[in-house]
């Protein structure tokens, strides 16, 4: 099975990728590599196809889907939620990203 893991370079997504690879799935990762989450380049396994992009971008998502049997959606904006002014960014990334 060929899987697309959105947010596959993040904490949860990287564990999903690892588990999928361990049972023989082919994996493609789509991740925006937000600097708040990724202070250093992530360690993407060499047998994983990596696409740098945002799940809110329909063209990027469409380009990531060919040949994929299932999408494991782990992409989300994370943070401490200390500032209510950040709410539009979280809703855009998390809700709109899921809808795309």
C-alpha positions in Angstrom: 0.0 0.0 0.0 1.2 3.5 -0.8 0.5 6.0 1.9 0.6 9.8 2.1 1.3 11.1 5.6 0.6 14.8 6.0 2.7 16.3 8.7 4.9 13.2 8.4 8.0 15.1 9.6 6.4 16.1 12.9 6.4 14.3 16.2 3.3 12.2 15.7 3.6 12.0 11.9 7.2 10.7 12.1 6.1 7.9 14.3 3.2 7.1 11.9 5.8 7.0 9.1 8.0 4.7 11.0 5.2 2.3 11.8 4.0 2.3 8.2 7.5 1.5 6.9 7.9 -1.3 9.5 5.0 -3.2 8.0 6.2 -2.7 4.4 4.1 0.3 3.2 5.5 2.8 0.7 5.4 6.3 2.2 5.2 9.8 0.9 5.4 12.7 3.3 3.9 16.1 2.8 5.1 18.6 5.4 5.5 22.4 5.5 8.4 22.2 8.0 7.2 25.2 10.1 10.1 26.7 11.8 8.3 26.8 15.1 8.2 23.0 15.0 11.3 22.2 13.1 14.3 24.1 14.4 16.6 21.7 12.6 16.1 19.7 9.4 14.0 16.6 10.2 15.4 13.1 9.8 13.4 11.8 6.9 14.2 8.1 6.1 15.9 7.6 2.8 13.1 5.3 1.5 10.4 8.0 2.1 9.5 10.4 -0.7 9.3 13.9 0.8 7.3 16.8 -0.5 7.8 20.2 1.1 4.4 22.0 1.0 1.4 23.2 2.8 -1.8 21.1 3.1 -3.8 24.3 2.6 -2.5 24.5 -1.0 -4.8 22.4 -3.1 -2.3 22.2 -6.0 0.4 20.8 -3.7 -2.0 18.3 -2.2 -3.2 17.2 -5.7 0.4 16.7 -6.7 1.1 14.6 -3.7 -1.9 12.2 -4.3 -1.1 10.3 -7.5 -0.5 6.6 -6.7 -1.6 7.0 -3.1 -4.0 4.4 -1.6 -4.6 6.2 1.7 -3.9 9.5 3.4 -3.0 9.6 7.1 -3.6 13.2 8.0 -1.3 14.3 10.8 -0.6 17.9 9.7 -1.6 20.5 12.2 -0.3 23.8 13.5 0.9 23.3 17.0 1.7 25.8 19.8 1.0 26.8 23.3 -2.2 28.7 22.5 -1.1 31.7 24.6 -2.3 34.4 22.3 -5.9 34.5 21.0 -4.6 36.5 18.0 -3.1 33.2 16.8 -6.6 31.6 16.4 -7.0 32.5 12.7 -3.6 30.8 11.9 -4.6 27.7 13.8 -8.0 27.5 12.2 -6.5 28.1 8.8 -3.8 25.5 9.1 -5.8 22.9 11.0 -9.4 23.2 9.7 -8.8 24.5 6.2 -5.8 22.1 5.8 -8.1 19.2 6.7 -10.8 20.4 4.3 -8.3 20.6 1.4 
